[in-house]
Amino acid sequence: MSYMILQQKGIDIYEDSHVCWKCGRVIKLHSYFPQIDFYLADPVFSKLYDLSVVRLSVADTLDAYLSQKYKNIQMRYSKKAGFSYMANTCPHCGSLQGSQMSLSGMFDNLLKEAEAGKIGNYVAEHITDMKLLPEKEWQLIVDAVMERE
């Protein structure tokens, strides 16, 4: 069902301002948040499954596309996490903007904006080409998220 919604509605790439933890400059973060797309498409459905952890660094095919399009998205090693993952980086100082800290806050802010009907201001791109998020890859992501709960 969730993939069918994405096929019909597409998936949005969101952009939000953020202060770099290292240099203090304002930068733009980019990520996808299917949970917000589901909320916009069907608020009742969005409450059935919590996929809020699905964001940049989770969908490899979509991440590869985004890293080609947005120079600030790069594969980087995180000392805190202990592994490499696709992440936003500061264009000024090059520091990794961690998924846990920066994207969690971004998700919370965007969800409030969606609930207020103001999410359009944060959509950097609307993707309808589902080759960028193949169904098999999506199913593996959903299965992994559901196993954790």
C-alpha positions in Angstrom: 0.0 0.0 0.0 2.7 2.5 0.9 4.5 2.0 -2.4 1.3 2.5 -4.3 0.9 5.9 -2.6 4.4 6.8 -3.6 3.7 5.7 -7.2 0.6 7.8 -7.4 1.7 10.9 -5.6 5.5 10.8 -6.0 8.1 11.5 -3.4 9.3 15.0 -2.4 12.8 16.1 -1.7 12.6 18.7 1.1 15.0 21.6 1.8 15.3 23.4 5.1 17.7 25.9 6.6 20.0 24.7 9.4 22.9 26.1 11.3 26.1 24.1 10.9 27.2 22.7 14.2 30.8 23.4 13.4 31.1 26.8 11.7 27.8 28.3 12.7 26.8 29.3 9.2 23.3 28.8 7.8 23.2 26.0 5.3 20.5 24.1 3.3 19.8 20.5 4.2 18.1 18.1 1.7 16.3 14.9 2.4 13.3 12.8 1.6 10.7 11.9 4.3 8.1 9.5 2.9 6.3 9.7 6.3 5.5 13.4 5.5 4.4 12.4 1.9 2.1 9.8 3.4 0.7 12.4 5.8 -0.1 14.7 2.9 -1.6 12.0 0.8 -3.6 10.2 3.5 -3.3 11.3 7.2 -5.1 8.2 8.4 -2.7 5.9 6.6 0.3 7.8 7.9 -0.7 7.0 11.5 -0.8 3.2 10.8 2.9 2.8 10.1 5.7 4.9 11.6 8.3 5.2 8.8 9.7 8.5 10.2 13.2 7.1 10.3 13.2 6.7 6.5 15.3 9.7 5.3 18.5 10.5 3.4 21.0 7.5 3.8 18.3 4.9 3.8 17.3 4.4 0.1 20.5 3.7 -1.8 19.2 4.4 -5.4 17.6 7.7 -4.4 20.6 8.7 -2.3 22.9 8.1 -5.4 20.6 10.4 -7.5 20.6 13.1 -4.8 24.4 13.0 -4.3 24.8 13.7 -8.1 22.3 16.6 -8.0 23.2 18.3 -4.7 26.9 18.9 -4.1 26.3 19.0 -0.3 25.1 15.4 -0.2 28.1 13.1 0.1 29.1 9.7 1.4 31.0 10.5 4.7 32.3 8.7 7.7 30.7 9.5 11.0 32.9 9.1 14.1 29.8 9.2 16.2 28.0 6.5 14.3 31.2 4.5 13.5 30.4 4.0 9.8 30.0 5.8 6.5 26.6 6.9 5.2 25.1 9.4 2.7 24.8 12.8 4.5 24.4 16.5 4.1 27.7 18.4 4.5 28.4 22.0 5.2 29.5 23.7 1.9 31.6 26.2 4.0 33.6 24.0 6.4 32.9 20.5 5.0 31.6 19.0 8.2 29.1 16.2 8.2 25.6 17.3 9.3 24.6 14.1 11.1 21.4 12.3 10.3 20.3 11.8 13.9 20.8 15.4 14.9 20.1 17.5 11.9 17.6 15.4 10.0 15.5 14.5 13.1 15.0 18.2 13.7 14.3 18.8 10.1 11.6 16.1 10.1 9.9 17.6 13.2 9.9 21.0 11.7 8.6 19.8 8.3 5.8 17.7 9.9 4.6 20.9 11.8 4.7 22.8 8.5 2.7 20.0 6.8 0.1 20.0 9.5 -0.2 23.8 9.1 -0.5 23.4 5.3 2.7 25.3 4.6 4.9 22.4 3.4 5.1 23.7 -0.2 7.7 26.2 0.9 10.1 23.4 1.7 9.8 21.2 -1.4 13.0 21.4 -3.4 11.9 18.8 -5.9 9.0 16.4 -6.7 10.1 13.0 -8.0 7.7 10.9 -10.0 10.3 8.6 -11.6 10.0 5.6 -9.4 13.2 4.1 -10.9 14.8 6.3 -8.3 13.0 4.3 -5.6 12.5 0.8 -6.9 9.7 -1.2 -5.3 12.0 -4.0 -4.2 14.3 -1.6 -2.5 11.3 0.1 -0.8 10.0 -3.2 0.5 13.4 -4.0 2.0 13.4 -0.7 3.7 9.9 -1.1 5.1 10.6 -4.6 6.3 13.8 -3.5 8.1 11.9 -0.6 9.8 9.0 -2.9 10.9 11.5 -5.5 12.3 13.0 -2.8 14.6 9.6 -2.0 16.1 
